[in-house]
Every structure is written in structure tokens, then in C-alpha cells.
Amino acid sequence: MIVVNVIIDSTKKDIAALKQAIATMETASRAESGCEDYTFSVELNEPTRVRVTERWRDIQALKSHFATPHMAAFNTAMSSHPPRGMVVKCYEVREIPLPR
């Protein structure tokens, strides 16, 4: 499984302006083959910070995601409201059961 964690530092105004683009991106990404989760969230204690959490079946599914029209549209929307900073981390992981 591939897990992607993104931290986007922005402004409240830009986050609000991107709300529809974010909603579209979540819905379209979740419908992709190989997507197990795709979620944007705004931190409660830092309302200018957006987190994106993604889970993909494998690296090929993630690579295919990068080539989708909704990814291109989202990147265009982001370029109209550029973040102050962004950190992207990608991990290959295996799921383990939690002890009971």
C-alpha cells in the first residue's frame, strides 16, 4: 500500500476559494481504481493548514492518479491560489493489526 501525506500551508481566504476544487478532487480521486482513501482536512488548531491523506493500492495506481484530468484541474486551481508552503511525503507500507 502507498500512503501519501501532504501538508499545505495557505490562508483562510485561499482555502475557502479552493473549497469546490477540493471537493471535486476528493470525489473524483476516491472513484479511481486503486484509491483506498483520499481526504482533505483543515487542522482545528491551525485553520490555515490543510492536510491531505491518501491511500493507494500500489505505486502504479498513484502514478495513474497523477495523469488524471481532475489532477490537472486541481493543479490549475492551486496555481491560482498558491500555498505559502507544502510538504509531501510518500510511504510504502503494509497494514498490521492493532493489538487488542
Biopython code that builds the backbone (N, CA, C, O; Angstrom):
import numpy as np
from Bio.PDB.StructureBuilder import StructureBuilder

atoms = [
    (1, "MET", "N", (0.848, -1.170, 0.000)),
    (1, "MET", "CA", (0.000, 0.000, 0.000)),
    (1, "MET", "C", (0.894, 1.234, 0.000)),
    (1, "MET", "O", (1.960, 1.244, 0.614)),
    (2, "ILE", "N", (0.449, 2.260, -0.689)),
    (2, "ILE", "CA", (1.151, 3.544, -0.722)),
    (2, "ILE", "C", (0.322, 4.547, 0.081)),
    (2, "ILE", "O", (-0.883, 4.682, -0.132)),
    (3, "VAL", "N", (0.976, 5.243, 0.996)),
    (3, "VAL", "CA", (0.336, 6.298, 1.784)),
    (3, "VAL", "C", (1.037, 7.609, 1.450)),
    (3, "VAL", "O", (2.265, 7.702, 1.468)),
    (4, "VAL", "N", (0.232, 8.609, 1.147)),
    (4, "VAL", "CA", (0.754, 9.947, 0.862)),
    (4, "VAL", "C", (0.172, 10.890, 1.897)),
    (4, "VAL", "O", (-1.038, 10.912, 2.125)),
    (5, "ASN", "N", (1.044, 11.672, 2.524)),
    (5, "ASN", "CA", (0.625, 12.710, 3.467)),
    (5, "ASN", "C", (1.141, 14.042, 2.950)),
    (5, "ASN", "O", (2.328, 14.199, 2.663)),
    (6, "VAL", "N", (0.232, 14.995, 2.838)),
    (6, "VAL", "CA", (0.581, 16.326, 2.336)),
    (6, "VAL", "C", (0.153, 17.350, 3.372)),
    (6, "VAL", "O", (-0.943, 17.267, 3.926)),
    (7, "ILE", "N", (1.022, 18.313, 3.627)),
    (7, "ILE", "CA", (0.693, 19.450, 4.482)),
    (7, "ILE", "C", (0.801, 20.697, 3.616)),
    (7, "ILE", "O", (1.851, 20.982, 3.040)),
    (8, "ILE", "N", (-0.297, 21.432, 3.534)),
    (8, "ILE", "CA", (-0.347, 22.656, 2.734)),
    (8, "ILE", "C", (-0.591, 23.821, 3.675)),
    (8, "ILE", "O", (-1.604, 23.859, 4.374)),
    (9, "ASP", "N", (0.334, 24.771, 3.697)),
    (9, "ASP", "CA", (0.138, 25.996, 4.463)),
    (9, "ASP", "C", (-0.375, 27.061, 3.514)),
    (9, "ASP", "O", (0.233, 27.333, 2.479)),
    (10, "SER", "N", (-1.504, 27.664, 3.877)),
    (10, "SER", "CA", (-2.189, 28.594, 2.981)),
    (10, "SER", "C", (-2.775, 29.732, 3.795)),
    (10, "SER", "O", (-2.246, 30.094, 4.846)),
    (11, "THR", "N", (-3.860, 30.287, 3.310)),
    (11, "THR", "CA", (-4.611, 31.310, 4.041)),
    (11, "THR", "C", (-6.067, 30.856, 4.118)),
    (11, "THR", "O", (-6.509, 30.045, 3.305)),
    (12, "LYS", "N", (-6.802, 31.372, 5.082)),
    (12, "LYS", "CA", (-8.224, 31.035, 5.179)),
    (12, "LYS", "C", (-8.945, 31.420, 3.885)),
    (12, "LYS", "O", (-9.805, 30.683, 3.400)),
    (13, "LYS", "N", (-8.590, 32.565, 3.340)),
    (13, "LYS", "CA", (-9.235, 33.050, 2.114)),
    (13, "LYS", "C", (-8.972, 32.099, 0.945)),
    (13, "LYS", "O", (-9.898, 31.753, 0.212)),
    (14, "ASP", "N", (-7.731, 31.677, 0.768)),
    (14, "ASP", "CA", (-7.409, 30.771, -0.337)),
    (14, "ASP", "C", (-8.029, 29.393, -0.137)),
    (14, "ASP", "O", (-8.480, 28.772, -1.099)),
    (15, "ILE", "N", (-8.056, 28.912, 1.098)),
    (15, "ILE", "CA", (-8.692, 27.619, 1.369)),
    (15, "ILE", "C", (-10.178, 27.699, 1.012)),
    (15, "ILE", "O", (-10.717, 26.782, 0.393)),
    (16, "ALA", "N", (-10.830, 28.777, 1.393)),
    (16, "ALA", "CA", (-12.245, 28.956, 1.051)),
    (16, "ALA", "C", (-12.441, 29.006, -0.463)),
    (16, "ALA", "O", (-13.394, 28.433, -0.991)),
    (17, "ALA", "N", (-11.539, 29.690, -1.151)),
    (17, "ALA", "CA", (-11.639, 29.796, -2.614)),
    (17, "ALA", "C", (-11.438, 28.448, -3.300)),
    (17, "ALA", "O", (-11.946, 28.226, -4.399)),
    (18, "LEU", "N", (-10.702, 27.553, -2.658)),
    (18, "LEU", "CA", (-10.417, 26.239, -3.234)),
    (18, "LEU", "C", (-11.426, 25.166, -2.819)),
    (18, "LEU", "O", (-11.301, 24.012, -3.228)),
    (19, "LYS", "N", (-12.413, 25.533, -2.021)),
    (19, "LYS", "CA", (-13.333, 24.539, -1.463)),
    (19, "LYS", "C", (-13.971, 23.653, -2.538)),
    (19, "LYS", "O", (-14.003, 22.433, -2.376)),
    (20, "GLN", "N", (-14.472, 24.228, -3.616)),
    (20, "GLN", "CA", (-15.107, 23.426, -4.660)),
    (20, "GLN", "C", (-14.083, 22.547, -5.370)),
    (20, "GLN", "O", (-14.370, 21.388, -5.669)),
    (21, "ALA", "N", (-12.904, 23.074, -5.642)),
    (21, "ALA", "CA", (-11.851, 22.279, -6.289)),
    (21, "ALA", "C", (-11.431, 21.113, -5.396)),
    (21, "ALA", "O", (-11.167, 20.016, -5.887)),
    (22, "ILE", "N", (-11.371, 21.349, -4.098)),
    (22, "ILE", "CA", (-11.020, 20.290, -3.147)),
    (22, "ILE", "C", (-12.109, 19.219, -3.141)),
    (22, "ILE", "O", (-11.801, 18.029, -3.194)),
    (23, "ALA", "N", (-13.369, 19.623, -3.077)),
    (23, "ALA", "CA", (-14.478, 18.662, -3.063)),
    (23, "ALA", "C", (-14.484, 17.817, -4.333)),
    (23, "ALA", "O", (-14.690, 16.605, -4.277)),
    (24, "THR", "N", (-14.260, 18.453, -5.465)),
    (24, "THR", "CA", (-14.211, 17.735, -6.740)),
    (24, "THR", "C", (-13.044, 16.753, -6.759)),
    (24, "THR", "O", (-13.186, 15.617, -7.210)),
    (25, "MET", "N", (-11.906, 17.193, -6.273)),
    (25, "MET", "CA", (-10.722, 16.340, -6.248)),
    (25, "MET", "C", (-10.944, 15.120, -5.362)),
    (25, "MET", "O", (-10.592, 14.005, -5.747)),
    (26, "GLU", "N", (-11.523, 15.319, -4.184)),
    (26, "GLU", "CA", (-11.805, 14.182, -3.299)),
    (26, "GLU", "C", (-12.725, 13.167, -3.982)),
    (26, "GLU", "O", (-12.423, 11.974, -4.016)),
    (27, "THR", "N", (-13.824, 13.636, -4.515)),
    (27, "THR", "CA", (-14.814, 12.743, -5.121)),
    (27, "THR", "C", (-14.228, 11.989, -6.308)),
    (27, "THR", "O", (-14.380, 10.771, -6.407)),
    (28, "ALA", "N", (-13.565, 12.697, -7.201)),
    (28, "ALA", "CA", (-13.005, 12.061, -8.398)),
    (28, "ALA", "C", (-11.883, 11.091, -8.039)),
    (28, "ALA", "O", (-11.781, 10.017, -8.631)),
    (29, "SER", "N", (-11.046, 11.459, -7.080)),
    (29, "SER", "CA", (-9.927, 10.598, -6.685)),
    (29, "SER", "C", (-10.432, 9.320, -6.027)),
    (29, "SER", "O", (-9.915, 8.235, -6.292)),
    (30, "ARG", "N", (-11.436, 9.448, -5.172)),
    (30, "ARG", "CA", (-11.985, 8.267, -4.498)),
    (30, "ARG", "C", (-12.601, 7.279, -5.481)),
    (30, "ARG", "O", (-12.693, 6.087, -5.190)),
    (31, "ALA", "N", (-13.020, 7.768, -6.638)),
    (31, "ALA", "CA", (-13.623, 6.896, -7.659)),
    (31, "ALA", "C", (-12.581, 6.176, -8.509)),
    (31, "ALA", "O", (-12.926, 5.281, -9.280)),
    (32, "GLU", "N", (-11.325, 6.551, -8.378)),
    (32, "GLU", "CA", (-10.267, 5.933, -9.178)),
    (32, "GLU", "C", (-9.986, 4.507, -8.734)),
    (32, "GLU", "O", (-10.066, 4.176, -7.551)),
    (33, "SER", "N", (-9.657, 3.675, -9.708)),
    (33, "SER", "CA", (-9.222, 2.314, -9.412)),
    (33, "SER", "C", (-7.932, 2.379, -8.600)),
    (33, "SER", "O", (-6.992, 3.082, -8.969)),
    (34, "GLY", "N", (-7.896, 1.659, -7.516)),
    (34, "GLY", "CA", (-6.690, 1.626, -6.682)),
    (34, "GLY", "C", (-6.673, 2.635, -5.559)),
    (34, "GLY", "O", (-5.782, 2.591, -4.710)),
    (35, "CYS", "N", (-7.641, 3.551, -5.526)),
    (35, "CYS", "CA", (-7.709, 4.523, -4.422)),
    (35, "CYS", "C", (-8.472, 3.903, -3.267)),
    (35, "CYS", "O", (-9.617, 3.479, -3.422)),
    (36, "GLU", "N", (-7.831, 3.854, -2.112)),
    (36, "GLU", "CA", (-8.476, 3.309, -0.924)),
    (36, "GLU", "C", (-8.972, 4.412, 0.009)),
    (36, "GLU", "O", (-9.879, 4.185, 0.808)),
    (37, "ASP", "N", (-8.386, 5.598, -0.088)),
    (37, "ASP", "CA", (-8.851, 6.755, 0.679)),
    (37, "ASP", "C", (-8.198, 8.006, 0.109)),
    (37, "ASP", "O", (-7.057, 7.975, -0.353)),
    (38, "TYR", "N", (-8.945, 9.110, 0.151)),
    (38, "TYR", "CA", (-8.427, 10.390, -0.326)),
    (38, "TYR", "C", (-9.200, 11.463, 0.417)),
    (38, "TYR", "O", (-10.373, 11.699, 0.129)),
    (39, "THR", "N", (-8.547, 12.115, 1.373)),
    (39, "THR", "CA", (-9.250, 13.040, 2.248)),
    (39, "THR", "C", (-8.455, 14.312, 2.497)),
    (39, "THR", "O", (-7.266, 14.270, 2.816)),
    (40, "PHE", "N", (-9.132, 15.444, 2.345)),
    (40, "PHE", "CA", (-8.591, 16.742, 2.729)),
    (40, "PHE", "C", (-9.175, 17.096, 4.094)),
    (40, "PHE", "O", (-10.326, 16.765, 4.379)),
    (41, "SER", "N", (-8.400, 17.760, 4.932)),
    (41, "SER", "CA", (-8.920, 18.267, 6.195)),
    (41, "SER", "C", (-8.166, 19.532, 6.572)),
    (41, "SER", "O", (-7.003, 19.715, 6.213)),
    (42, "VAL", "N", (-8.847, 20.391, 7.295)),
    (42, "VAL", "CA", (-8.235, 21.614, 7.826)),
    (42, "VAL", "C", (-7.988, 21.365, 9.299)),
    (42, "VAL", "O", (-8.878, 20.898, 10.010)),
    (43, "GLU", "N", (-6.786, 21.674, 9.763)),
    (43, "GLU", "CA", (-6.461, 21.461, 11.173)),
    (43, "GLU", "C", (-7.312, 22.375, 12.052)),
    (43, "GLU", "O", (-7.476, 23.560, 11.763)),
    (44, "LEU", "N", (-7.847, 21.808, 13.121)),
    (44, "LEU", "CA", (-8.679, 22.585, 14.033)),
    (44, "LEU", "C", (-7.886, 23.688, 14.731)),
    (44, "LEU", "O", (-8.391, 24.797, 14.909)),
    (45, "ASN", "N", (-6.660, 23.394, 15.122)),
    (45, "ASN", "CA", (-5.857, 24.368, 15.849)),
    (45, "ASN", "C", (-4.986, 25.236, 14.949)),
    (45, "ASN", "O", (-4.296, 26.136, 15.427)),
    (46, "GLU", "N", (-5.017, 24.966, 13.655)),
    (46, "GLU", "CA", (-4.262, 25.769, 12.688)),
    (46, "GLU", "C", (-5.093, 25.858, 11.401)),
    (46, "GLU", "O", (-4.840, 25.130, 10.441)),
    (47, "PRO", "N", (-6.085, 26.754, 11.390)),
    (47, "PRO", "CA", (-7.044, 26.796, 10.277)),
    (47, "PRO", "C", (-6.473, 27.272, 8.937)),
    (47, "PRO", "O", (-7.211, 27.389, 7.959)),
    (48, "THR", "N", (-5.188, 27.542, 8.886)),
    (48, "THR", "CA", (-4.552, 27.875, 7.605)),
    (48, "THR", "C", (-3.713, 26.705, 7.092)),
    (48, "THR", "O", (-2.945, 26.847, 6.141)),
    (49, "ARG", "N", (-3.870, 25.553, 7.732)),
    (49, "ARG", "CA", (-3.121, 24.354, 7.329)),
    (49, "ARG", "C", (-4.100, 23.266, 6.876)),
    (49, "ARG", "O", (-5.009, 22.874, 7.608)),
    (50, "VAL", "N", (-3.884, 22.799, 5.661)),
    (50, "VAL", "CA", (-4.689, 21.723, 5.088)),
    (50, "VAL", "C", (-3.833, 20.469, 5.043)),
    (50, "VAL", "O", (-2.657, 20.514, 4.680)),
    (51, "ARG", "N", (-4.433, 19.359, 5.414)),
    (51, "ARG", "CA", (-3.751, 18.065, 5.300)),
    (51, "ARG", "C", (-4.494, 17.223, 4.276)),
    (51, "ARG", "O", (-5.723, 17.220, 4.217)),
    (52, "VAL", "N", (-3.718, 16.513, 3.474)),
    (52, "VAL", "CA", (-4.273, 15.570, 2.519)),
    (52, "VAL", "C", (-3.719, 14.202, 2.896)),
    (52, "VAL", "O", (-2.507, 14.024, 3.018)),
    (53, "THR", "N", (-4.611, 13.247, 3.076)),
    (53, "THR", "CA", (-4.211, 11.882, 3.382)),
    (53, "THR", "C", (-4.732, 10.988, 2.268)),
    (53, "THR", "O", (-5.926, 10.972, 1.970)),
    (54, "GLU", "N", (-3.816, 10.246, 1.659)),
    (54, "GLU", "CA", (-4.176, 9.375, 0.546)),
    (54, "GLU", "C", (-3.676, 7.966, 0.827)),
    (54, "GLU", "O", (-2.611, 7.778, 1.415)),
    (55, "ARG", "N", (-4.462, 6.970, 0.398)),
    (55, "ARG", "CA", (-4.015, 5.579, 0.427)),
    (55, "ARG", "C", (-4.301, 4.970, -0.942)),
    (55, "ARG", "O", (-5.412, 5.060, -1.463)),
    (56, "TRP", "N", (-3.271, 4.350, -1.508)),
    (56, "TRP", "CA", (-3.362, 3.748, -2.833)),
    (56, "TRP", "C", (-2.951, 2.282, -2.770)),
    (56, "TRP", "O", (-2.080, 1.902, -1.987)),
    (57, "ARG", "N", (-3.583, 1.469, -3.599)),
    (57, "ARG", "CA", (-3.287, 0.040, -3.641)),
    (57, "ARG", "C", (-1.814, -0.214, -3.926)),
    (57, "ARG", "O", (-1.192, -1.074, -3.302)),
    (58, "ASP", "N", (-1.255, 0.544, -4.878)),
    (58, "ASP", "CA", (0.143, 0.358, -5.274)),
    (58, "ASP", "C", (0.641, 1.617, -5.969)),
    (58, "ASP", "O", (-0.119, 2.555, -6.208)),
    (59, "ILE", "N", (1.925, 1.621, -6.288)),
    (59, "ILE", "CA", (2.543, 2.809, -6.891)),
    (59, "ILE", "C", (1.976, 3.094, -8.281)),
    (59, "ILE", "O", (1.899, 4.252, -8.691)),
    (60, "GLN", "N", (1.577, 2.044, -9.011)),
    (60, "GLN", "CA", (1.003, 2.270, -10.336)),
    (60, "GLN", "C", (-0.320, 3.031, -10.249)),
    (60, "GLN", "O", (-0.599, 3.893, -11.083)),
    (61, "ALA", "N", (-1.132, 2.715, -9.242)),
    (61, "ALA", "CA", (-2.387, 3.447, -9.051)),
    (61, "ALA", "C", (-2.105, 4.922, -8.765)),
    (61, "ALA", "O", (-2.810, 5.797, -9.267)),
    (62, "LEU", "N", (-1.087, 5.197, -7.968)),
    (62, "LEU", "CA", (-0.725, 6.586, -7.672)),
    (62, "LEU", "C", (-0.209, 7.288, -8.920)),
    (62, "LEU", "O", (-0.568, 8.437, -9.181)),
    (63, "LYS", "N", (0.629, 6.607, -9.691)),
    (63, "LYS", "CA", (1.133, 7.207, -10.935)),
    (63, "LYS", "C", (-0.011, 7.516, -11.894)),
    (63, "LYS", "O", (-0.009, 8.561, -12.545)),
    (64, "SER", "N", (-0.980, 6.625, -11.985)),
    (64, "SER", "CA", (-2.142, 6.867, -12.845)),
    (64, "SER", "C", (-2.932, 8.077, -12.360)),
    (64, "SER", "O", (-3.437, 8.858, -13.167)),
    (65, "HIS", "N", (-3.039, 8.230, -11.053)),
    (65, "HIS", "CA", (-3.736, 9.374, -10.455)),
    (65, "HIS", "C", (-3.119, 10.696, -10.916)),
    (65, "HIS", "O", (-3.838, 11.650, -11.213)),
    (66, "PHE", "N", (-1.796, 10.748, -10.973)),
    (66, "PHE", "CA", (-1.122, 11.979, -11.379)),
    (66, "PHE", "C", (-1.460, 12.387, -12.807)),
    (66, "PHE", "O", (-1.317, 13.556, -13.162)),
    (67, "ALA", "N", (-1.904, 11.441, -13.629)),
    (67, "ALA", "CA", (-2.192, 11.714, -15.046)),
    (67, "ALA", "C", (-3.669, 11.986, -15.323)),
    (67, "ALA", "O", (-4.059, 12.110, -16.484)),
    (68, "THR", "N", (-4.497, 12.080, -14.283)),
    (68, "THR", "CA", (-5.937, 12.263, -14.491)),
    (68, "THR", "C", (-6.293, 13.720, -14.783)),
    (68, "THR", "O", (-5.587, 14.637, -14.364)),
    (69, "PRO", "N", (-7.396, 13.923, -15.508)),
    (69, "PRO", "CA", (-7.854, 15.292, -15.760)),
    (69, "PRO", "C", (-8.190, 16.052, -14.482)),
    (69, "PRO", "O", (-7.958, 17.259, -14.411)),
    (70, "HIS", "N", (-8.733, 15.371, -13.468)),
    (70, "HIS", "CA", (-9.072, 16.097, -12.231)),
    (70, "HIS", "C", (-7.819, 16.528, -11.476)),
    (70, "HIS", "O", (-7.849, 17.529, -10.760)),
    (71, "MET", "N", (-6.723, 15.796, -11.622)),
    (71, "MET", "CA", (-5.465, 16.234, -11.013)),
    (71, "MET", "C", (-4.962, 17.488, -11.721)),
    (71, "MET", "O", (-4.502, 18.428, -11.073)),
    (72, "ALA", "N", (-5.047, 17.503, -13.037)),
    (72, "ALA", "CA", (-4.630, 18.686, -13.804)),
    (72, "ALA", "C", (-5.498, 19.896, -13.428)),
    (72, "ALA", "O", (-4.984, 21.000, -13.247)),
    (73, "ALA", "N", (-6.806, 19.683, -13.314)),
    (73, "ALA", "CA", (-7.712, 20.776, -12.947)),
    (73, "ALA", "C", (-7.408, 21.288, -11.539)),
    (73, "ALA", "O", (-7.442, 22.493, -11.294)),
    (74, "PHE", "N", (-7.113, 20.373, -10.618)),
    (74, "PHE", "CA", (-6.788, 20.791, -9.255)),
    (74, "PHE", "C", (-5.482, 21.585, -9.225)),
    (74, "PHE", "O", (-5.382, 22.591, -8.523)),
    (75, "ASN", "N", (-4.497, 21.140, -9.975)),
    (75, "ASN", "CA", (-3.224, 21.876, -10.031)),
    (75, "ASN", "C", (-3.429, 23.276, -10.598)),
    (75, "ASN", "O", (-2.781, 24.225, -10.157)),
    (76, "THR", "N", (-4.317, 23.408, -11.564)),
    (76, "THR", "CA", (-4.633, 24.730, -12.116)),
    (76, "THR", "C", (-5.278, 25.608, -11.048)),
    (76, "THR", "O", (-4.930, 26.780, -10.907)),
    (77, "ALA", "N", (-6.220, 25.035, -10.298)),
    (77, "ALA", "CA", (-6.869, 25.796, -9.219)),
    (77, "ALA", "C", (-5.845, 26.209, -8.162)),
    (77, "ALA", "O", (-5.864, 27.341, -7.678)),
    (78, "MET", "N", (-4.956, 25.286, -7.810)),
    (78, "MET", "CA", (-3.915, 25.603, -6.817)),
    (78, "MET", "C", (-2.988, 26.706, -7.314)),
    (78, "MET", "O", (-2.531, 27.531, -6.523)),
    (79, "SER", "N", (-2.707, 26.728, -8.606)),
    (79, "SER", "CA", (-1.806, 27.763, -9.127)),
    (79, "SER", "C", (-2.444, 29.154, -9.044)),
    (79, "SER", "O", (-1.740, 30.164, -9.023)),
    (80, "SER", "N", (-3.781, 29.201, -8.997)),
    (80, "SER", "CA", (-4.475, 30.481, -8.818)),
    (80, "SER", "C", (-4.474, 30.937, -7.366)),
    (80, "SER", "O", (-4.711, 32.107, -7.066)),
    (81, "HIS", "N", (-4.203, 29.990, -6.467)),
    (81, "HIS", "CA", (-4.162, 30.271, -5.029)),
    (81, "HIS", "C", (-2.953, 29.542, -4.447)),
    (81, "HIS", "O", (-3.120, 28.612, -3.657)),
    (82, "PRO", "N", (-1.748, 29.944, -4.820)),
    (82, "PRO", "CA", (-0.557, 29.186, -4.415)),
    (82, "PRO", "C", (-0.369, 29.145, -2.901)),
    (82, "PRO", "O", (-0.569, 30.143, -2.210)),
    (83, "PRO", "N", (0.014, 27.984, -2.406)),
    (83, "PRO", "CA", (0.237, 27.857, -0.962)),
    (83, "PRO", "C", (1.489, 28.603, -0.528)),
    (83, "PRO", "O", (2.379, 28.883, -1.331)),
    (84, "ARG", "N", (1.537, 28.918, 0.759)),
    (84, "ARG", "CA", (2.740, 29.525, 1.331)),
    (84, "ARG", "C", (3.838, 28.487, 1.486)),
    (84, "ARG", "O", (5.027, 28.808, 1.487)),
    (85, "GLY", "N", (3.414, 27.230, 1.617)),
    (85, "GLY", "CA", (4.364, 26.137, 1.760)),
    (85, "GLY", "C", (3.650, 24.812, 1.598)),
    (85, "GLY", "O", (2.443, 24.707, 1.812)),
    (86, "MET", "N", (4.418, 23.798, 1.215)),
    (86, "MET", "CA", (3.829, 22.468, 1.061)),
    (86, "MET", "C", (4.901, 21.419, 1.298)),
    (86, "MET", "O", (6.033, 21.540, 0.830)),
    (87, "VAL", "N", (4.517, 20.385, 2.040)),
    (87, "VAL", "CA", (5.398, 19.247, 2.292)),
    (87, "VAL", "C", (4.636, 17.997, 1.855)),
    (87, "VAL", "O", (3.498, 17.777, 2.270)),
    (88, "VAL", "N", (5.273, 17.183, 1.015)),
    (88, "VAL", "CA", (4.658, 15.954, 0.528)),
    (88, "VAL", "C", (5.555, 14.785, 0.922)),
    (88, "VAL", "O", (6.752, 14.782, 0.636)),
    (89, "LYS", "N", (4.959, 13.793, 1.582)),
    (89, "LYS", "CA", (5.678, 12.581, 1.977)),
    (89, "LYS", "C", (4.914, 11.389, 1.420)),
    (89, "LYS", "O", (3.686, 11.331, 1.488)),
    (90, "CYS", "N", (5.659, 10.444, 0.871)),
    (90, "CYS", "CA", (5.071, 9.247, 0.282)),
    (90, "CYS", "C", (5.739, 8.029, 0.914)),
    (90, "CYS", "O", (6.965, 7.958, 1.005)),
    (91, "TYR", "N", (4.914, 7.066, 1.351)),
    (91, "TYR", "CA", (5.429, 5.896, 2.054)),
    (91, "TYR", "C", (4.865, 4.618, 1.437)),
    (91, "TYR", "O", (3.697, 4.570, 1.050)),
    (92, "GLU", "N", (5.687, 3.600, 1.352)),
    (92, "GLU", "CA", (5.201, 2.269, 1.017)),
    (92, "GLU", "C", (5.079, 1.519, 2.343)),
    (92, "GLU", "O", (6.056, 1.384, 3.079)),
    (93, "VAL", "N", (3.883, 1.036, 2.637)),
    (93, "VAL", "CA", (3.623, 0.444, 3.950)),
    (93, "VAL", "C", (2.854, -0.862, 3.808)),
    (93, "VAL", "O", (2.305, -1.178, 2.752)),
    (94, "ARG", "N", (2.834, -1.597, 4.893)),
    (94, "ARG", "CA", (1.935, -2.745, 4.978)),
    (94, "ARG", "C", (1.097, -2.558, 6.228)),
    (94, "ARG", "O", (1.582, -2.076, 7.252)),
    (95, "GLU", "N", (-0.132, -2.935, 6.135)),
    (95, "GLU", "CA", (-1.049, -2.777, 7.264)),
    (95, "GLU", "C", (-0.828, -3.920, 8.252)),
    (95, "GLU", "O", (-0.674, -5.079, 7.869)),
    (96, "ILE", "N", (-0.818, -3.559, 9.529)),
    (96, "ILE", "CA", (-0.697, -4.573, 10.575)),
    (96, "ILE", "C", (-1.877, -4.425, 11.524)),
    (96, "ILE", "O", (-2.349, -3.312, 11.753)),
    (97, "PRO", "N", (-2.356, -5.529, 12.075)),
    (97, "PRO", "CA", (-3.481, -5.426, 13.005)),
    (97, "PRO", "C", (-3.030, -4.803, 14.318)),
    (97, "PRO", "O", (-1.919, -5.048, 14.788)),
    (98, "LEU", "N", (-3.908, -3.997, 14.902)),
    (98, "LEU", "CA", (-3.619, -3.423, 16.214)),
    (98, "LEU", "C", (-3.845, -4.477, 17.280)),
    (98, "LEU", "O", (-4.763, -5.288, 17.162)),
    (99, "PRO", "N", (-3.024, -4.477, 18.315)),
    (99, "PRO", "CA", (-3.253, -5.431, 19.408)),
    (99, "PRO", "C", (-4.555, -5.116, 20.126)),
    (99, "PRO", "O", (-4.951, -3.955, 20.230)),
    (100, "ARG", "N", (-5.192, -6.114, 20.600)),
    (100, "ARG", "CA", (-6.463, -5.907, 21.323)),
    (100, "ARG", "C", (-6.274, -6.044, 22.796)),
    (100, "ARG", "O", (-7.232, -5.902, 23.556)),
]
sb = StructureBuilder()
sb.init_structure("model")
sb.init_model(0)
sb.init_chain("A")
sb.init_seg("    ")
for serial, (resi, resn, name, xyz) in enumerate(atoms, 1):
    if name == "N":
        sb.init_residue(resn, " ", resi, " ")
    sb.init_atom(name, np.array(xyz, "f"), 0.0, 1.0, " ", f" {name:<3s}", serial, name[0])
structure = sb.get_structure()
